[in-house]
Amino acid sequence: MKVLITGGAGFIGSNLCDYFIEKGNEIVCLDNFSTGHFKNIQHLIENPLFTLIEGDIRNLEDCIKAVQGVDYVLHQAALGSVPRSINDPKTTNDVNVSGFLNMLIASRDAQVKRFIYAASSSTYGDSEKLPKVEDVIGKPLSPYAVTKYVNELYADVFSKTYGIEVIGLRYFNVFGRRQDPNGAYAAVIPKFVSSLIKKESPVINGDGSYSRDFTYIDNVIQINELAIITKNKEAVNTVYNVAFGEQTSLNELVFILKDLLKEFNPEISKIPISYKENRVGDIPHSLASIDKARILLGYDPNYSVKQGLKEAIEWYWNNLN
């Protein structure tokens, strides 16, 4: 099959490119390299199954070009990060809402078989219910969360109005190889690992009791594939939590990381943690129910946070050192 992966040079997108190329599929990667990196896909450039289109989802013409002859779209392109969206809500909206709408329009007009998109656990907003269940959400707590919820609304309207098949995947704190530790908006795991490798104190916002359902990249790859291949009509035109279904506090996370990294350098186990105030827009606790994805898609994640970190830590050590 021919698959378009938007944001294909990013952390999640490039891992998806690798996986589907290895399976013998034709891959089109659309990326403007605003947050993705050429190094993530450089090894694929000479592969006859791989096509890179340097373009921007905010430009409808780029989207139309990218979907030509495509069977499935895995839409990963977005501007992530709650703090970034608070600092610059307009750009976040332009990319995540206008860009998303462009991709839906292009996919509808090209009559792609299915449009699968990266949704977000931030959609749960101020809902305190745990575990998070897909049909119970609260009010968004950040501009980023608003944009990801609007994506779900647009996808639902397009499925009902135009008959395009859509599946939304609400990612919960994905981590793994190729995740960028640099920049003000880096995700917490590579940021912590990078600090520990440099023998600097990892900085936790708050007292470390906030918890997340950290999700290893290979679990995410699995559910993207299931979303493509499912023949279950009940499984389309809806959204799913993508997680392991396990809660880990930030304090616990640092303990696990120090324990794994001390195998490379015993001094790392002695590094203290620094604490500062909570960030605006952060959800205190996040834990997913993955029952819906298990039942309708056959999702069966293989990696807990500890198992995923064991897999990822050597990559982090070799690439962040």
TAQUILIN-V342408 format. One record per residue. N is the residue number from 1. SS is DSSP state (a for helix, b for strand, c for the rest). PHI is phi in whole degrees, -180 to 180 (* if undefined). Layout:
BEGIN
n={N/N}
ss={SS/SS}
phi={PHI/PHI}
END
This chain:
BEGIN
n={1/2/3/4/5/6/7/8/9/10/11/12/13/14/15/16/17/18/19/20/21/22/23/24/25/26/27/28/29/30/31/32/33/34/35/36/37/38/39/40/41/42/43/44/45/46/47/48/49/50/51/52/53/54/55/56/57/58/59/60/61/62/63/64/65/66/67/68/69/70/71/72/73/74/75/76/77/78/79/80/81/82/83/84/85/86/87/88/89/90/91/92/93/94/95/96/97/98/99/100/101/102/103/104/105/106/107/108/109/110/111/112/113/114/115/116/117/118/119/120/121/122/123/124/125/126/127/128/129/130/131/132/133/134/135/136/137/138/139/140/141/142/143/144/145/146/147/148/149/150/151/152/153/154/155/156/157/158/159/160/161/162/163/164/165/166/167/168/169/170/171/172/173/174/175/176/177/178/179/180/181/182/183/184/185/186/187/188/189/190/191/192/193/194/195/196/197/198/199/200/201/202/203/204/205/206/207/208/209/210/211/212/213/214/215/216/217/218/219/220/221/222/223/224/225/226/227/228/229/230/231/232/233/234/235/236/237/238/239/240/241/242/243/244/245/246/247/248/249/250/251/252/253/254/255/256/257/258/259/260/261/262/263/264/265/266/267/268/269/270/271/272/273/274/275/276/277/278/279/280/281/282/283/284/285/286/287/288/289/290/291/292/293/294/295/296/297/298/299/300/301/302/303/304/305/306/307/308/309/310/311/312/313/314/315/316/317/318/319/320/321}
ss={c/b/b/b/b/b/c/c/c/c/a/a/a/a/a/a/a/a/a/a/a/a/c/c/c/b/b/b/b/b/b/c/c/c/c/c/c/a/a/a/c/a/a/a/c/c/c/c/c/b/b/b/b/b/c/c/c/c/c/a/a/a/a/a/a/a/c/c/c/c/c/b/b/b/b/c/c/c/c/c/c/a/a/a/a/a/a/c/a/a/a/a/a/a/a/a/a/a/a/a/a/a/a/a/a/a/a/a/a/c/c/c/c/b/b/b/b/b/b/b/a/a/a/a/c/c/c/c/c/c/c/b/c/c/c/c/c/c/c/c/c/c/a/a/a/a/a/a/a/a/a/a/a/a/a/a/a/a/a/a/a/a/c/c/c/b/b/b/b/b/b/c/c/b/b/c/c/c/c/c/c/c/c/c/c/c/c/a/a/a/a/a/a/a/a/a/a/c/c/c/c/c/b/b/b/c/c/c/c/c/b/b/c/c/b/b/a/a/a/a/a/a/a/a/a/a/a/a/a/c/c/c/a/a/a/c/c/b/b/b/b/b/c/c/c/c/c/b/b/a/a/a/a/a/a/a/a/a/a/a/a/c/c/c/c/a/a/a/a/a/c/c/c/b/b/b/c/c/c/c/c/c/c/c/b/c/c/b/c/c/a/a/a/a/a/a/a/c/c/c/c/c/c/c/a/a/a/a/a/a/a/a/a/a/a/a/a/a/a/a/c}
phi={*/-109/-123/-93/-115/-80/66/-70/-95/-84/-60/-72/-59/-70/-66/-67/-56/-57/-62/-76/-65/-60/-84/87/-91/-87/-119/-110/-109/-110/-156/-105/61/-76/-127/-80/-131/-59/-59/-69/-122/-55/-69/-99/-57/-84/-74/-64/-85/-114/-126/-102/-115/-84/-160/-127/-66/-74/-105/-58/-62/-63/-66/-62/-62/-71/-89/-60/72/-87/-85/-134/-114/-108/-90/-107/-65/-172/-99/-81/89/-63/-59/-60/-68/-71/-75/-145/-65/-66/-65/-58/-68/-59/-75/-79/-105/-64/-64/-63/-63/-58/-67/-64/-63/-62/-69/-61/-69/-86/56/-65/-70/-160/-115/-112/-131/-79/-94/-148/-66/-62/-61/-71/53/-88/-65/-94/-64/-129/-71/-71/-115/-52/-95/-123/-123/-108/-89/-61/-108/-156/-56/-58/-62/-60/-63/-72/-71/-60/-54/-63/-66/-63/-60/-63/-64/-66/-66/-79/-86/-114/78/-77/-80/-131/-140/-103/-117/-80/-71/-112/41/-76/-142/147/-56/76/-78/-76/-88/-96/95/-66/-112/-65/-69/-67/-67/-63/-66/-63/-62/-60/-62/-65/-62/-82/62/-107/-70/-66/-102/-103/-82/95/-94/89/-85/-57/-129/-138/-99/-68/-128/-73/-54/-68/-66/-67/-60/-57/-74/-64/-65/-61/-66/-75/-88/-60/-105/-75/-64/-72/-86/-100/60/-156/-126/-134/-74/-120/-160/-101/88/-142/-98/-134/-76/-64/-63/-63/-59/-63/-61/-63/-63/-63/-64/-74/-76/-67/-65/-90/-152/-58/-64/-62/-64/-95/-72/-77/-98/-104/-123/-139/-65/-61/-88/-64/89/-77/-83/-62/-136/-140/-151/-101/-86/-110/-61/-62/-67/-62/-72/-89/-110/79/-66/-143/-62/-92/-120/-73/-62/-66/-65/-65/-66/-61/-68/-85/-64/-67/-63/-58/-62/-73/-105/-104/-78}
END
